[in-house]
């Protein structure tokens, strides 16, 4: 009989420096408050800065934001370089002592979204006109 593995999630806060735009990341806000990183394009400035899928952007430079829309505006318009502060969840498996990076809040919530989730993207250089728009319902 196989024993269930237990884990203790560890949360870290990291500061990442972005030196160019576009970031090459897809962002989502499930709660309207923070920006969750859903995808990072390989080789993009976000990838080079160390942004990972599952990261939750909580602050830009020394400024907190009140809503995901305000955070997106800060990411798009603040002068470079940007210091992006992210919350990252590390899952630590207790049974074998190995750890794996899980990222973000819940991968199910990020992948499928919720009825109230909003998706936004700063993939293109023209991201200055990005809007928070509801995800399509499947």
C-alpha positions as CSV (number, residue, x, y, z in Angstrom):
1,X,0.0,0.0,0.0
2,X,1.3,3.4,-1.0
3,X,1.5,6.1,1.6
4,X,-0.1,9.5,0.8
5,X,2.4,12.3,0.3
6,X,1.9,15.4,2.3
7,X,3.4,18.8,1.6
8,X,3.9,22.1,3.2
9,X,3.6,25.0,0.7
10,X,6.2,27.6,1.2
11,X,5.6,31.1,-0.1
12,X,8.5,33.3,-1.2
13,X,8.5,36.9,-2.3
14,X,11.0,37.8,-5.1
15,X,12.0,41.0,-6.7
16,X,12.7,40.7,-10.4
17,X,14.1,43.4,-12.7
18,X,12.7,43.9,-16.2
19,X,14.8,46.0,-18.5
20,X,12.8,46.0,-21.7
21,X,9.3,45.8,-23.2
22,X,7.3,43.9,-24.3
23,X,7.4,41.6,-21.3
24,X,6.2,38.6,-23.2
25,X,3.8,37.4,-20.5
26,X,0.1,36.6,-20.3
27,X,-1.6,37.8,-17.2
28,X,-4.9,37.0,-15.5
29,X,-6.7,38.4,-12.6
30,X,-9.1,36.0,-10.9
31,X,-9.9,38.4,-8.0
32,X,-9.5,41.8,-9.7
33,X,-6.8,42.7,-7.2
34,X,-3.5,41.0,-8.3
35,X,-1.9,40.0,-11.6
36,X,-1.3,36.2,-12.0
37,X,1.2,35.2,-14.6
38,X,-0.3,32.5,-16.8
39,X,2.3,32.1,-19.5
40,X,5.8,33.4,-20.2
41,X,7.2,33.4,-23.7
42,X,10.6,31.7,-23.9
43,X,13.4,34.2,-24.5
44,X,11.2,37.2,-23.7
45,X,12.3,40.0,-21.4
46,X,10.0,38.6,-18.7
47,X,11.6,35.2,-19.1
48,X,15.1,36.8,-18.9
49,X,14.0,38.6,-15.7
50,X,13.0,35.3,-14.1
51,X,9.2,35.7,-14.2
52,X,7.5,32.3,-14.1
53,X,4.0,31.0,-14.9
54,X,2.2,30.9,-11.5
55,X,3.9,34.0,-10.1
56,X,1.5,36.6,-8.6
57,X,2.6,40.2,-9.2
58,X,1.9,42.1,-6.0
59,X,3.9,45.3,-6.5
60,X,5.7,47.3,-9.1
61,X,8.8,49.3,-8.1
62,X,8.0,50.6,-4.6
63,X,4.3,51.1,-5.4
64,X,1.4,48.9,-4.5
65,X,-1.7,48.8,-6.7
66,X,-5.3,48.7,-5.7
67,X,-6.6,46.7,-8.7
68,X,-5.4,44.5,-11.5
69,X,-6.2,47.2,-14.0
70,X,-4.0,49.7,-12.1
71,X,-1.2,47.1,-11.8
72,X,-1.4,46.5,-15.6
73,X,-1.1,50.3,-16.2
74,X,1.9,50.5,-14.0
75,X,3.6,47.5,-15.8
76,X,2.9,49.1,-19.2
77,X,3.8,52.7,-18.4
78,X,6.3,53.0,-15.6
79,X,9.8,53.9,-16.8
80,X,12.3,51.1,-17.2
81,X,13.9,49.3,-15.5
82,X,10.9,47.9,-13.6
83,X,11.3,46.1,-10.3
84,X,8.4,43.6,-10.2
85,X,7.7,42.0,-6.8
86,X,6.1,38.6,-7.1
87,X,4.7,36.0,-4.7
88,X,5.7,32.5,-5.6
89,X,4.5,29.2,-4.0
90,X,7.0,26.4,-3.6
91,X,5.5,23.0,-2.9
92,X,7.8,20.9,-0.7
93,X,7.1,17.1,-0.7
94,X,7.8,15.7,2.7
95,X,8.0,12.0,2.0
96,X,11.1,12.0,-0.3
97,X,12.5,15.4,0.6
98,X,12.3,16.8,-3.0
99,X,10.7,20.1,-3.8
100,X,9.0,21.3,-6.9
101,X,8.0,24.8,-7.9
102,X,4.2,25.1,-8.1
103,X,3.8,28.8,-8.6
104,X,0.8,31.1,-8.1
105,X,-2.4,30.3,-6.3
106,X,-4.1,27.4,-7.9
107,X,-3.2,26.0,-11.2
108,X,-6.7,24.9,-11.8
109,X,-7.9,28.4,-11.2
110,X,-5.3,29.9,-13.5
111,X,-5.8,27.4,-16.3
112,X,-9.6,27.3,-16.4
113,X,-10.3,30.7,-14.8
114,X,-13.5,31.4,-13.0
115,X,-16.8,33.0,-14.0
116,X,-15.5,36.3,-12.6
117,X,-12.0,36.0,-13.9
118,X,-10.5,38.6,-16.2
119,X,-7.7,38.0,-18.7
120,X,-5.3,40.5,-20.1
121,X,-2.2,40.3,-22.1
122,X,1.0,42.4,-22.5
123,X,2.4,40.2,-25.2
124,X,2.5,42.7,-28.0
125,X,4.4,46.0,-28.1
126,X,1.0,47.6,-28.6
127,X,0.0,46.6,-25.1
128,X,-0.4,50.2,-24.2
129,X,-4.0,49.8,-25.3
130,X,-4.6,46.5,-23.4
131,X,-7.9,46.2,-21.5
132,X,-8.9,43.8,-18.9
133,X,-11.5,41.6,-20.6
134,X,-13.5,38.6,-19.3
135,X,-12.2,35.3,-20.4
136,X,-14.3,33.5,-23.0
137,X,-16.5,30.8,-21.4
138,X,-16.1,27.4,-22.8
